[in-house]
Amino acid sequence: MSIKENPTNQHLIHKNEQNGYQRSEYQLNEYQLQAVLDESEACLVNANVGSGKTTVLIEKILYLHEKKGVPYQDMVVLTFTNKAAGEIKERLYQKDNEIKEKELWGFGTFHSVALKMLKEKLPADQLGYTRQFQVITPEEEVSLAEEVISREKLKIKYKNRLRKRLDAAGKQCKKEDAKENRVSKYKDDIFILYELLEQEKKQQDKMSFDDLIDHAGKLLYTNPVYLSWVIIDEVQDSDEGQLVFVERLKTTGTHIFAVGDANQVIYSFRGSSQNVIYAFKHRFGANELSLPVNYRSSQTILEAARRFQQNAGELISSREAGSRIRIKHHYDPFLEAGYLADRIKNLHAAGIEYSNIAIFYRLKEQSKSLEEVFEKEEIPYQISVKKTLQEIPVLLWMFQVLRFSVNTRDIETGIAALTNKVYGERMTKKAAQKAIDDREGSELLTKMLLFSSQGSRLWNVEELFEYFNLDEYLCPTSSSWQKDKETVQFLFGGLISYSNEKEQDLCDGIRAYINSAALYGLDFLENDEKKDGVNLMTLHASKGLEFSHVFIIGVNQGLIPLQTKSFDDEEEERRLFFVGITRAKDELELSYYTNPGYYRAMPGESRYLKMLPEHLREDSKKDGAQTDLREMKKQIQQLKQESESGNIEKPDKRVRHERYGVGTILEEDDSKIVVDFDDFGKKEFIKGFVQLENMS
């Protein structure tokens, strides 16, 4: 149903004038206004996709501050991504230019708010930590666990699943106090490892992501922080630990306001579940409201999305029908990449910006063929996968040096800095351990140990570079010397600027920066050259975004959806497809392959495409490269008969293909031909569907 079809349409749009609330930047419909004005002790807003959720959050915060006199510092606003937190802050700054950053101390992700509380408001020392503790990534926590296993000679099975096993052991330990109940079903030392790892983290003054939430929750129980409002974005992504954290934030007089959409629960691997919305409502006795009006997608796209909507609730469109959904059939992913290159060039020529175009896929590896072809066709693109420190060795080593310099309890990192095989002093592990134990025997170690005592001085990039003797330690004889030097200098410049902005000395700035990098990654590692390019991303990464033109590729059974082992997993695949569809504003194209080439992916369209009614579909005309399997078999048989009669002329060894360029024929029989292309490698074709130009 669209707004125009709604018989009560005259009541949907309101100026913001009720109850004395007269902000005029936005017009809120009656559902949005009701949510903004609600002052229940707890309120849960079921916000459909594209329903103006962020607008409601912003207006809610401004209403509480401007009309109800609630100071910003008495609110906590919790999000699940740093990007969402940044967007909320930015929009608040635009509307209220008198806001000071320190007033918004409680605006951020669950983890960043817990971190800030542990650093500034809660007695972390009661749990055995200092205020200078550092945050470690899940990968670093696993590495630390492996060190404990090796040192203590523990028996641990299924080490390839160590992270999941530690998570499970942690949940069981938190539920059960009696140690005799902690028995591993694999008869190994997983519970001993868990306890030793907890001790090791305290000894090294480190906390994992989960520790931030758990430890802050524990301390809030006995050291409450008094808040007027706790506001939660995307509450459906919460796990049990985060709900407990919210519960501990609530004291007498605290109101809770949460928005979420049960149709967008797609992170079960992170601990969220389909029952979170229900659990939240009943745990806090929440008043339930809804935002049913979608302002993003055309009616046609929303009608298709409703086929995959799992939770009851009206989804009203505010837009016209728009174009039908294009269904494309390609022989394989590489041929599709060529088609998409041509299609995107045409869209761009028609005035569509590359940044308004997105291609979604289920598996990260599906971007490979797109990248190859787009590079060749000079189409700018960006992939929503952040680089990690592990991909830039010199930065990984420099972070290890700095990390130990501001936290000398972090022995493992100190050893890693001293034993790097490329940078620094390249010591053996045994020698590095002895040097750290004796606090002597290494010039680099001495510099790291003394750094904190000099951290309050005013540094510049050149002084930092000279202090750590990097002219020598960055290996000046290597081919990467100049690039490594520039990279480290860029890092130092960023650290100094960051510390100055936060009004901290360099040591505190480094600690804060390292913690931020652990939580959010390093923005400066992203490729800024392709910011205006076509967006390539997984369906999971598309959540929260919107584009005028969306292509979802590989809608084959076994790919979209993936093969699953349980009903719950199957339902999540369906929700994931719903999320992908509803990112599109104007045009949506779905495609599938005859020869998908991915593990367990079956040829032909998946049942998801078959769920779309004919009046919403615009199917592509079948041609030589887009023919079903039965037609292919018929043509192959015909080719075989023509070959036997001598009517087919074999091409010469060197040939040219319209898309792949020049190559050499490696193999040929009656039905297929294999060519090794100079630029794209080996490709196999069915003879009837390929045009090759002889180069002889």
C-alpha positions in Angstrom: 0.0 0.0 0.0 1.3 3.5 -0.8 0.5 6.7 1.1 -1.7 7.8 -1.7 -3.8 4.7 -1.4 -4.2 5.2 2.4 -7.7 6.5 3.2 -6.3 8.3 6.3 -3.6 10.0 4.3 -4.8 13.5 5.4 -3.6 12.6 8.9 -0.2 11.2 8.0 1.9 14.4 7.6 2.2 16.9 10.4 4.2 20.0 11.1 6.2 19.7 14.2 3.9 21.9 16.3 2.3 19.5 18.8 3.0 19.9 22.5 5.0 23.1 21.8 7.6 21.2 19.7 8.1 23.6 16.7 11.3 22.5 14.9 10.6 23.1 11.2 13.5 21.5 9.4 11.5 18.3 8.9 8.0 17.3 8.4 7.3 14.2 10.5 4.4 11.8 9.7 2.2 10.9 12.6 4.1 7.7 13.4 7.4 9.5 13.6 6.0 12.3 15.6 4.4 9.9 18.1 7.9 8.3 18.6 9.6 11.6 19.1 7.1 12.7 21.7 6.8 9.4 23.6 8.1 9.6 27.1 7.4 6.1 28.3 9.8 4.6 30.8 10.8 2.2 28.0 9.7 2.5 24.3 10.4 0.1 21.4 9.9 1.5 17.9 9.6 -1.1 15.1 11.2 0.9 12.3 10.7 -0.5 8.8 13.4 -0.1 6.2 13.7 3.5 4.8 11.2 4.8 7.3 13.3 7.8 8.5 14.8 6.0 11.6 17.8 8.3 11.9 15.6 11.4 11.4 13.5 10.2 14.3 16.6 9.6 16.5 17.9 13.0 15.8 14.6 14.7 16.4 14.1 12.7 19.6 17.5 13.8 21.0 16.8 17.5 20.1 13.3 17.3 21.5 14.6 16.0 24.8 17.4 18.6 24.9 15.5 21.7 23.7 12.0 21.1 25.0 12.5 18.9 28.0 15.8 20.4 29.2 17.8 17.1 29.2 21.5 17.8 29.0 23.3 15.9 26.3 25.8 14.6 28.8 22.8 12.9 30.6 22.0 10.8 27.5 23.7 7.7 26.2 23.1 7.0 22.5 24.3 3.5 21.5 24.9 2.4 17.9 26.4 -0.7 16.3 28.8 1.0 13.9 31.1 3.9 14.2 29.6 5.3 10.9 26.1 5.4 12.4 27.4 7.2 15.5 29.3 9.6 13.4 26.3 10.4 11.3 24.2 11.1 14.4 26.8 13.4 15.8 27.3 15.2 12.5 23.6 15.9 12.0 23.3 17.1 15.6 26.3 19.5 15.0 24.5 20.8 11.9 21.3 21.6 13.9 22.9 22.8 17.1 26.3 24.5 16.5 26.7 25.2 20.2 27.2 21.5 21.1 30.6 20.8 22.6 32.2 17.4 21.8 32.7 16.5 25.5 28.9 16.8 26.0 28.4 13.9 23.6 30.7 11.6 25.6 28.0 8.9 25.6 27.3 9.0 21.9 29.0 6.0 20.2 29.0 2.3 19.6 28.3 -0.1 22.6 32.0 -0.8 22.8 33.2 2.7 22.6 30.8 3.9 25.3 31.8 1.0 27.5 35.4 1.9 26.9 34.9 5.5 27.8 33.1 4.5 31.0 35.9 2.2 32.0 38.5 4.9 31.3 36.7 7.9 32.9 33.7 6.9 35.0 34.2 3.4 36.4 36.9 2.0 38.8 38.6 -0.5 36.4 41.2 -1.2 39.1 38.5 -3.1 41.1 38.8 -5.8 38.3 42.6 -5.7 38.2 43.1 -3.3 35.4 44.7 0.2 35.1 43.0 3.1 33.3 45.7 2.7 30.6 44.4 -0.7 29.6 44.4 -1.5 25.9 41.8 -3.0 23.6 42.7 -6.1 21.6 40.9 -7.4 18.5 39.4 -10.9 18.4 42.4 -12.0 16.3 44.8 -10.7 18.9 42.9 -12.5 21.6 43.2 -15.8 19.7 47.0 -15.2 19.3 47.3 -14.6 23.0 45.3 -17.8 23.7 47.7 -19.7 21.5 50.6 -18.4 23.4 49.0 -19.6 26.7 48.4 -23.0 25.1 52.0 -23.3 24.1 53.4 -22.0 27.3 51.2 -24.1 29.6 51.2 -27.2 27.3 47.4 -27.4 27.3 45.5 -30.0 25.4 43.1 -28.2 23.1 41.1 -29.8 20.2 39.7 -28.1 17.1 42.1 -25.1 17.3 40.7 -23.9 14.0 37.5 -23.0 15.9 39.3 -21.7 19.0 37.6 -18.3 19.0 34.1 -19.9 18.9 35.1 -22.4 21.5 36.4 -19.7 23.9 33.2 -17.7 23.4 31.1 -20.8 24.3 33.3 -21.6 27.3 33.0 -18.0 28.5 29.2 -18.1 28.3 29.1 -21.3 30.3 31.5 -20.0 32.9 29.4 -16.8 33.4 26.2 -18.9 33.9 27.7 -21.5 36.2 29.7 -20.8 39.4 30.5 -24.4 40.2 33.8 -25.4 38.5 32.8 -29.1 38.6 30.1 -28.3 36.1 32.6 -27.1 33.5 33.3 -30.3 31.6 34.5 -30.1 28.0 32.5 -32.3 25.7 35.8 -32.8 23.8 37.6 -33.9 27.0 40.2 -31.2 26.6 41.5 -28.1 28.6 39.2 -25.4 27.1 37.9 -24.2 30.5 41.4 -24.1 32.0 42.5 -22.1 28.9 39.6 -19.7 29.4 40.5 -19.0 33.0 44.3 -18.7 32.2 43.5 -16.3 29.3 41.4 -14.1 31.6 44.4 -13.9 34.0 46.8 -13.2 31.2 44.7 -10.3 29.8 44.6 -8.7 33.3 48.4 -9.2 33.7 49.0 -7.6 30.3 46.4 -4.9 30.9 44.3 -5.9 27.9 40.6 -6.2 27.3 38.8 -7.8 24.4 35.6 -6.4 22.8 33.4 -8.7 24.9 35.4 -7.7 28.0 34.5 -4.1 27.5 30.8 -4.8 27.7 31.1 -7.4 30.5 33.4 -5.5 32.7 31.5 -2.2 32.4 28.3 -4.1 33.2 29.8 -5.6 36.3 31.1 -2.3 37.6 27.8 -0.5 36.8 26.1 -2.9 39.1 27.9 -1.5 42.1 29.0 1.9 40.7 25.9 3.2 38.9 26.2 6.1 36.4 23.0 8.2 36.6 21.4 8.9 33.2 18.2 10.4 32.1 17.9 8.6 28.7 19.4 5.6 27.0 18.7 5.6 23.3 19.6 2.6 21.2 19.9 2.4 17.4 19.4 -0.9 15.5 18.4 -2.8 18.7 17.8 -6.0 16.8 21.6 -6.4 16.4 22.0 -6.7 20.2 23.3 -9.8 21.9 22.5 -10.9 25.5 25.7 -9.2 26.9 24.6 -5.9 25.4 21.1 -6.2 26.7 22.6 -6.8 30.2 24.8 -3.7 29.7 21.6 -1.6 28.9 19.9 -3.1 31.9 22.9 -2.0 34.1 22.8 1.5 32.6 19.1 1.9 33.8 18.7 3.4 37.2 15.8 5.0 38.9 14.4 7.7 36.5 16.2 6.4 33.4 14.1 6.2 30.3 15.0 3.8 27.4 14.2 4.4 23.8 15.1 1.9 21.2 14.5 1.5 17.4 15.0 -1.6 15.4 13.6 -3.9 12.7 13.2 -7.7 13.3 13.3 -8.1 9.5 17.0 -7.1 9.5 18.4 -9.6 12.0 21.4 -10.8 9.9 24.2 -11.1 12.4 23.5 -14.3 14.3 27.3 -15.1 13.9 27.9 -12.1 16.2 25.3 -13.2 18.8 22.2 -11.4 17.7 19.0 -13.4 17.3 15.5 -13.2 16.0 14.2 -13.1 19.6 16.1 -10.0 20.6 13.1 -7.6 19.8 10.8 -9.8 21.9 13.3 -10.1 24.7 13.9 -6.4 24.8 10.1 -5.6 24.9 9.5 -8.0 27.8 12.7 -7.3 29.7 11.9 -3.6 29.9 8.1 -3.7 29.7 8.4 -1.4 26.6 5.6 0.5 25.0 5.6 -0.6 21.3 5.3 1.8 18.3 6.0 1.5 14.6 7.3 3.4 11.6 5.6 1.8 8.6 6.1 4.4 5.9 9.1 3.8 3.5 10.5 6.9 1.8 13.4 5.1 0.0 12.2 2.5 -2.5 9.7 2.5 -5.3 6.4 0.6 -4.8 7.6 -2.2 -7.1 10.8 -2.8 -5.1 8.8 -2.7 -1.9 6.2 -5.2 -3.2 9.0 -7.5 -4.1 10.6 -7.1 -0.6 7.3 -8.0 1.0 7.7 -11.5 -0.4 10.7 -11.9 1.9 9.4 -10.0 4.9 9.1 -12.4 7.8 7.6 -10.3 10.6 4.1 -8.9 10.6 3.7 -5.2 10.1 2.5 -2.9 7.4 5.1 -1.6 4.9 3.7 1.5 3.2 5.3 3.1 0.2 5.5 6.8 -0.3 6.6 6.6 -3.9 5.3 5.7 -7.4 5.6 2.2 -8.8 8.7 2.8 -10.8 10.3 0.3 -13.2 10.0 -3.4 -12.9 12.8 -5.6 -11.5 15.2 -6.7 -14.2 16.1 -10.4 -14.1 19.3 -11.3 -16.1 20.6 -14.7 -17.0 24.4 -15.0 -17.6 26.5 -17.9 -18.6 29.1 -17.3 -15.9 30.4 -14.6 -13.6 33.1 -13.3 -15.9 30.7 -12.8 -18.8 28.4 -11.0 -16.4 31.3 -8.7 -15.3 31.7 -7.6 -18.9 28.0 -7.0 -19.2 28.0 -5.0 -16.0 30.9 -2.9 -17.2 28.9 -1.9 -20.3 25.7 -1.3 -18.3 27.5 0.9 -15.8 29.2 2.9 -18.5 25.8 3.6 -20.1 24.3 4.6 -16.7 27.2 6.9 -16.0 26.9 8.4 -19.5 23.2 9.0 -18.7 24.2 11.1 -15.7 24.2 8.5 -12.9 27.1 9.0 -10.5 29.3 5.9 -10.0 28.8 6.3 -6.2 25.0 5.8 -6.7 25.5 2.4 -8.2 26.1 -0.8 -6.1 26.7 -4.4 -6.8 25.9 -6.9 -4.0 27.1 -10.5 -3.7 26.9 -13.2 -1.0 30.6 -14.2 -0.9 33.7 -11.9 -0.8 35.4 -14.0 -3.5 32.7 -12.9 -6.0 34.3 -9.5 -6.4 37.3 -10.9 -8.1 35.9 -11.1 -11.7 34.3 -7.7 -11.2 37.6 -6.2 -10.1 39.5 -7.7 -13.1 37.1 -6.4 -15.7 36.5 -3.0 -14.1 40.3 -2.4 -13.9 40.6 -3.3 -17.6 37.6 -1.1 -18.6 38.8 1.7 -16.3 35.7 1.8 -14.3 36.3 3.3 -10.8 35.1 1.1 -7.9 35.5 0.8 -4.2 35.2 -2.4 -2.1 33.8 -2.2 1.4 36.6 -4.3 3.0 39.1 -2.4 5.2 42.7 -3.1 5.0 44.3 -4.5 8.2 47.6 -3.9 9.8 48.6 -7.4 8.7 48.5 -6.2 5.1 51.1 -3.5 5.7 54.0 -5.1 7.5 55.8 -1.8 8.4 52.7 -0.5 10.2 52.1 -3.7 12.0 55.7 -3.6 13.4 55.5 0.2 14.2 52.2 -0.4 16.1 53.9 -3.2 18.1 56.7 -0.8 19.0 54.3 2.0 20.1 52.0 -0.4 21.9 54.7 -1.8 24.1 56.1 1.7 24.6 52.9 2.9 26.3 52.1 -0.5 28.0 55.3 -2.3 29.1 53.1 -5.0 30.7 52.3 -6.2 27.2 55.1 -8.7 27.1 54.0 -10.6 24.0 53.8 -7.4 21.9 57.2 -6.4 23.1 58.7 -9.7 22.0 57.0 -9.4 18.7 58.5 -5.9 18.1 62.0 -7.2 19.0 61.8 -10.5 16.9 60.4 -9.1 13.6 62.3 -10.6 10.8 62.4 -7.5 8.6 62.4 -4.4 10.9 64.1 -3.5 14.2 66.8 -5.7 15.7 65.5 -9.0 14.5 66.3 -10.9 17.7 65.5 -14.5 18.4 62.5 -15.1 20.7 64.7 -16.5 23.4 67.0 -13.4 23.3 64.0 -11.0 23.3 62.5 -12.7 26.3 65.8 -12.5 28.2 66.2 -8.9 27.3 62.7 -8.0 28.5 63.2 -10.1 31.7 66.5 -8.3 32.4 65.4 -4.9 31.1 68.7 -4.6 29.1 70.5 -6.0 26.2 68.6 -4.1 23.4 68.8 -0.5 22.3 65.3 -0.7 20.9 64.0 -2.2 24.1 65.6 0.7 26.1 63.9 3.3 23.9 60.5 1.6 24.3 60.9 1.3 28.1 61.8 5.0 28.5 59.2 6.4 26.0 56.4 6.9 28.6 58.7 9.0 30.8 59.1 11.4 27.8 55.6 11.2 26.4 54.5 14.6 27.8 57.1 16.5 25.7 56.1 18.2 22.5 57.0 15.9 19.6 57.2 16.4 15.9 57.4 13.7 13.2 61.2 14.1 12.7 61.9 13.8 16.5 59.8 10.6 16.8 61.5 9.1 13.7 64.9 9.9 15.2 64.0 8.7 18.7 63.2 5.2 17.6 66.3 5.2 15.3 64.1 4.3 12.3 66.8 5.3 9.8 68.4 2.1 10.8 65.5 -0.1 11.9 63.4 0.4 8.8 66.1 -1.4 6.8 67.5 1.3 4.5 69.0 -1.2 2.1 65.6 -2.7 1.2 63.6 -1.7 -1.9 60.7 -0.7 0.3 62.7 1.7 2.4 61.3 5.0 0.9 57.7 3.8 0.9 58.1 2.4 4.5 59.6 5.7 5.7 56.7 7.7 4.2 54.1 5.4 5.7 55.6 5.6 9.2 55.9 9.4 8.9 52.3 9.6 7.9 51.3 7.5 10.9 53.3 9.7 13.2 51.7 12.9 11.8 48.3 11.4 12.4 49.1 10.4 16.0 50.4 13.9 16.8 47.3 15.5 15.3 45.0 13.1 17.1 46.7 13.8 20.4 46.5 17.6 19.9 42.8 17.4 19.0 42.1 15.4 22.1 44.3 17.7 24.2 46.3 14.7 25.4 50.0 14.1 25.7 51.4 11.8 23.1 51.4 8.6 25.2 47.7 9.0 26.1 47.0 9.9 22.5 48.7 6.7 21.3 46.8 4.6 23.8 43.5 6.2 22.6 44.4 5.9 19.0 45.4 2.2 19.3 42.1 1.5 21.1 40.2 3.3 18.4 42.1 1.3 15.7 41.2 -2.0 17.4 37.5 -1.1 17.5 37.1 0.5 14.1 40.1 -0.2 12.0 42.4 2.5 10.5 40.6 4.8 8.1 43.8 6.1 6.5 44.5 2.5 5.3 41.5 2.7 3.0 41.9 3.4 -0.7 40.9 7.0 -1.1 41.6 7.1 -4.8 38.3 5.3 -5.6 35.9 7.0 -3.3 33.6 8.0 -6.2 33.5 4.6 -7.7 30.9 1.8 -8.0 30.3 0.2 -4.7 31.2 -3.5 -4.5 30.1 -5.3 -1.3 28.6 -8.3 0.3 25.0 -8.3 1.3 26.0 -8.1 4.9 28.0 -5.0 4.3 25.1 -3.3 2.5 23.0 -2.9 5.6 22.2 0.7 6.5 23.1 2.0 3.0 21.0 3.0 0.0 21.7 3.5 -3.7 19.7 4.6 -6.8 20.8 1.5 -8.8 21.4 -1.9 -7.2 22.6 -5.1 -8.9 22.4 -8.3 -6.8 24.5 -11.0 -8.6 24.6 -14.8 -8.2 21.0 -15.4 -7.2 21.6 -19.2 -7.7 20.5 -21.9 -5.3 23.4 -22.6 -3.0 24.7 -19.0 -3.4 21.7 -16.8 -2.7 20.5 -18.5 -0.5 23.5 -20.5 0.7 22.9 -24.1 1.6 22.0 -24.1 5.3 21.9 -26.7 8.1 18.9 -25.4 10.1 15.6 -23.6 9.7 17.0 -20.6 11.6 19.9 -20.2 9.2 17.5 -20.5 6.2 15.3 -17.7 7.7 18.4 -15.5 8.1 19.4 -16.0 4.5 15.9 -14.8 3.5 16.2 -11.7 5.8 19.6 -11.0 4.2 18.1 -11.0 0.8 15.3 -8.7 2.1 18.0 -6.3 3.3 19.7 -6.3 -0.1 16.5 -5.7 -2.0 15.5 -2.7 0.2 18.8 -0.9 -0.4 17.6 0.0 -3.9 15.8 3.3 -4.4 15.0 3.4 -8.1 16.2 0.4 -10.0 16.9 -3.2 -9.0 18.5 -5.9 -11.1 18.9 -9.6 -10.0 21.0 -12.1 -11.9 21.8 -15.8 -12.0 24.2 -18.1 -13.9 24.1 -21.2 -16.0 27.7 -22.0 -14.9 28.1 -20.3 -11.4 31.5 -21.8 -10.7 31.2 -21.5 -6.9 31.2 -24.4 -4.4 27.7 -25.9 -4.0 26.1 -23.2 -6.2 23.6 -24.8 -8.6 22.9 -23.7 -12.2 19.8 -21.8 -12.9 17.7 -19.3 -10.9 17.2 -19.8 -7.2 13.8 -20.2 -5.5 14.0 -16.6 -4.4 13.6 -15.4 -8.0 10.7 -17.8 -8.4 9.0 -16.1 -5.5 8.7 -12.9 -7.5 5.4 -12.6 -9.3 5.5 -12.1 -13.1 4.0 -8.6 -13.0 7.1 -7.3 -11.0 9.7 -9.0 -13.3 11.3 -7.9 -16.5 13.2 -11.0 -17.8 16.0 -10.6 -20.2 15.7 -12.0 -23.7 17.6 -15.3 -24.0 20.5 -15.3 -26.4 23.6 -17.3 -27.2 25.3 -16.5 -23.9 22.1 -16.5 -21.9 20.4 -19.8 -22.8 19.1 -22.5 -20.4 20.8 -25.9 -20.1 18.4 -27.8 -22.3 18.9 -25.3 -25.2 22.7 -25.7 -24.7 22.5 -29.4 -25.0 20.5 -29.1 -28.2 23.0 -26.8 -29.8 26.0 -28.9 -28.7 24.4 -31.9 -30.3 23.8 -29.9 -33.5 27.5 -28.8 -33.4 28.6 -32.4 -33.1 26.6 -33.4 -36.1 28.0 -30.5 -38.1 31.5 -31.4 -37.0 31.1 -35.0 -38.1 29.9 -33.8 -41.5 33.0 -31.6 -41.8 31.1 -28.3 -41.9 33.0 -26.7 -38.9 36.3 -25.1 -39.7 38.9 -25.2 -36.8 40.4 -21.8 -35.8 44.1 -21.2 -35.9 46.2 -21.3 -32.7 46.2 -17.5 -32.0 42.7 -15.9 -31.7 41.0 -12.7 -30.4 37.9 -12.5 -28.2 35.8 -9.4 -28.0 36.1 -9.2 -24.2 39.2 -11.1 -23.3 41.6 -10.0 -26.0 44.3 -12.1 -27.7 45.0 -15.7 -26.6 46.3 -19.1 -27.6 44.1 -22.2 -28.1 45.1 -24.9 -25.7 42.4 -27.5 -26.3 39.6 -28.1 -28.7 37.0 -30.8 -29.4 33.6 -31.1 -31.0 31.8 -29.2 -28.3 34.3 -27.0 -26.4 37.4 -24.9 -26.9 39.9 -23.8 -24.2 41.9 -20.6 -24.7 44.7 -19.1 -22.7 44.3 -15.4 -22.9 47.3 -13.1 -22.5 45.5 -10.8 -19.9 42.9 -13.0 -18.3 44.3 -16.6 -18.3 42.6 -19.8 -19.2 38.9 -19.8 -20.2 36.7 -22.6 -21.5 33.8 -22.0 -24.0 31.1 -24.0 -25.6 31.8 -23.6 -29.3 28.3 -22.6 -30.3 28.4 -19.6 -28.0 31.8 -18.0 -28.6 33.1 -15.8 -31.4 36.8 -16.0 -32.0 38.7 -14.0 -34.6 41.6 -15.8 -36.2 44.9 -13.9 -35.7 46.9 -15.8 -38.3 
